[in-house]
Amino acid sequence: MSMIALILPFALLQADAAPASGAGTRFEQCLALIDEDPARAYEEGMAWAAEAQSMQAYRCAAMALIAQDRFDEGARRLQSLASAVNPENTALRSELWSQAGNAWLLAREPGQARSVFTRAIATMQSDPAQLPDLLIDRARAYAMEREWRLAEEDLSRSLDIRPDNALALRLRAAARLQQRSFDLAQSDALAAVRIEPRNEENTLILGDVRESIRIGAPVER
């Protein structure tokens, strides 16, 4: 999986995230360069920023830092960009918060990630259709902190909006497993397998649940 996919879990290239077509094309070119040569992508992004003071240029440069494993620096830059965006542009602000949160997850800083995802969720409350991915992301931060009940709550909210999401079901199965709610965990895992039968991660969590039921304790990975 590319670094782009890791830090842009939803709507990176949504139309309302990109500015005018010319800048959008340059942004896409900068993104394409990140996977090939992140150091060069950073240099080109900053050169573009110096030339045009483009928010998308700074955004690409921040993402290039993340691709160089400079997660915290990239996350902070994305947070600064989100704070600078017009509050009425809720979609873009939310995307930037989301990107920053995923960078904090890569940095193994779940507390920072949780805080940023919470800001993204608050930004998008008026558009519930955009919330499931953000709730899943915050649940991942909670899980990293071993806050299983809070992770389960976010995943349940996500599934209330998008009930056939295999990822949310799989993650909720894991959260319920850690709370020894084995029957509920098994139900979630079976549903995830039914939706995505070829996804090995779904099969693995179902196996973990069944082994936990057999031994009477959560399986640790």
Order of alpha helices (4+ residues) and beta strands (2+ residues): alpha-alpha-alpha-alpha-alpha-alpha-alpha-alpha-alpha-alpha-alpha-alpha
